[in-house]
Amino acid sequence: MKRITPKNSKLWIVNYKRHHELIKTVNFWLDSFEFNEVNIISNHSGLNSDIFDDNIRNKIKIFHNWHRHDWMIGSIAQCWNLAMLHTFDDFDKEWVILSQDDNIILKGWDEKINNSNYDTYIAPHGDTIQILSYDTFKKIGWFDERYRTIGGPENDYLLRLIRSTPETISIYDNHIWKMRHNLVGLENNFFLQQRNNNILATRKQNVDFSQEECFDRWVEKWNVPIDELFLTKNYYVQPNYKEIDWYPAFTRYLKSQGRL
């Protein structure tokens, strides 16, 4: 497995409204690793680079999710997929780092990755931080965009990782099933900031939507509720439908370049 370096990796942070938390997250990442750039997918029009300190502003790249209205509940799966696409279209990039906007990152996480030999690293909770290699992308593919809200895509991808390549993944997941798999110590480097009232209110307002577009969608695909499946470790239940190549033109491009 190739070592992770600033040159061969790309950082993506997904943001929605939480500017104070985002600033802290960006600073944590930059203090812990010499990233050449910080890419932010903004799912609300209110974000601009002026909120960041002058000394790091030249590294900040903001991509406004122009097809999403500010009031919409967007697709996190699509955000992660676009981050992977716009990382691995650069053939010098071997790693993509996918981050939520309210994390705490302590120095030394890159050493733990480089001193181990896995393709995928997930900690501390669901998709708050996911570090995926190009080999992971080749084996697992895209996040499933049939899930239109949070929860479904991350757990679906986690299940597919466990089913396909359990020997190449390191996972510390603090959902109720407390998955601990091939630990390398990243739980001592990655933490969650305190959730603010904005995100808690948004979740409360969209309980029915989350039920329909995450939990019901999951059962349609895997037949078993999320918590039950992971608590019982029933990882090899068969899905009711195949995975989708969400960006087939990109797949064709990679094949034409001998990358798949």
Secondary structure, DSSP 8 states (H G I E B T S, - for coil): -----SSSEEEEEEESS-HHHHHHHHHHHHHHS--S-EEEEESSTT--GGGS-TTTGGGEEEEE-TTS-TTS---HHHHHHHHHHHHHTSTT--EEEEE-SSEEE-TTHHHHHHTS--SEEE-SSTTSEEEEEHHHHHHH----TT--SSSHHHHHHHHHHHHH-GGGEEEEE-STT-EEES--SGGGTEEE----HHHHHHHHHTHHHHIIIIIHHHHHHHSS-HHHHHHHT-TT---SS----S-HHHHHHHHHTT--
